[in-house]
Amino acid sequence: MERKSSPIAFFSVNNGDEAVKLLRHTYQEISMPKIVVYSGPHCHFCDKAKALLKRKNAEFEEFNVTEDVDKLDEMIKRSNGRMTIPQIFIDDRHIGGCDDLYALESQGKLDELLT
Ligand SMILES: N[C@@H](CCC(=O)N[C@@H](CS)C(=O)NCC(=O)O)C(=O)O
């Protein structure tokens, strides 16, 4: 499963608590799934999908495909021809659109994909 790569950080800390805090933060960064949302403006389904991800404290990268034709092509290819927005990917797994994301949530399957 692909995870976000994290740059190696060099830091100095004053005490153990600070070191633990920094290590925990770094671990969380590394273990977070990589989420991509292809979206556009004035899109109710995009807003609704992003609201659910935000409620879950899931960070995501967002591409406005109405302003970026390369990203639009990428979205269509990655989603096997689907052209509606949003299209959502978690760790390169194609989730689908807003309804698909909410369906995973109501089946109790979303949290495991986000951790
Ligand atoms: N069922 C889809 C609906 C998505 C949808 O209809 N999105 C609109 C924008 S809010 C869209 O892409 N419309 C263009 C089209 O239908 O071709 C989902 O849950 O994501």
The ligand as an SDF file (V2000), in Angstrom:
LIG
                    3D

 20 19  0  0  0  0  0  0  0  0999 V2000
  -23.2540   10.4920   -8.0100 N   0  0  0  0  0  0  0  0  0  0  0  0
  -22.1430   11.3760   -8.2460 C   0  0  0  0  0  0  0  0  0  0  0  0
  -22.6950   12.7000   -8.7640 C   0  0  0  0  0  0  0  0  0  0  0  0
  -21.5840   13.6620   -9.1400 C   0  0  0  0  0  0  0  0  0  0  0  0
  -22.0640   14.7780  -10.0060 C   0  0  0  0  0  0  0  0  0  0  0  0
  -23.1720   14.7320  -10.5860 O   0  0  0  0  0  0  0  0  0  0  0  0
  -21.2560   15.8240  -10.0820 N   0  0  0  0  0  0  0  0  0  0  0  0
  -21.5720   16.9250  -10.9430 C   0  0  0  0  0  0  0  0  0  0  0  0
  -20.9210   18.2010  -10.4040 C   0  0  0  0  0  0  0  0  0  0  0  0
  -21.5570   18.6360   -8.8030 S   0  0  0  0  0  0  0  0  0  0  0  0
  -20.9640   16.6740  -12.2900 C   0  0  0  0  0  0  0  0  0  0  0  0
  -19.8510   16.2220  -12.4370 O   0  0  0  0  0  0  0  0  0  0  0  0
  -21.7410   16.9940  -13.3280 N   0  0  0  0  0  0  0  0  0  0  0  0
  -21.2680   16.8780  -14.6820 C   0  0  0  0  0  0  0  0  0  0  0  0
  -21.8640   15.7080  -15.3980 C   0  0  0  0  0  0  0  0  0  0  0  0
  -22.8070   15.0790  -14.8790 O   0  0  0  0  0  0  0  0  0  0  0  0
  -21.3710   15.4000  -16.4900 O   0  0  0  0  0  0  0  0  0  0  0  0
  -21.3330   11.5240   -6.9580 C   0  0  0  0  0  0  0  0  0  0  0  0
  -21.8370   11.1340   -5.8970 O   0  0  0  0  0  0  0  0  0  0  0  0
  -20.2000   11.9950   -6.9930 O   0  0  0  0  0  0  0  0  0  0  0  0
  1  2  1  0
  2  3  1  0
  2 18  1  0
  3  4  1  0
  4  5  1  0
  5  6  2  0
  5  7  1  0
  7  8  1  0
  8  9  1  0
  8 11  1  0
  9 10  1  0
 11 12  2  0
 11 13  1  0
 13 14  1  0
 14 15  1  0
 15 16  2  0
 15 17  1  0
 18 19  2  0
 18 20  1  0
M  END
$$$$
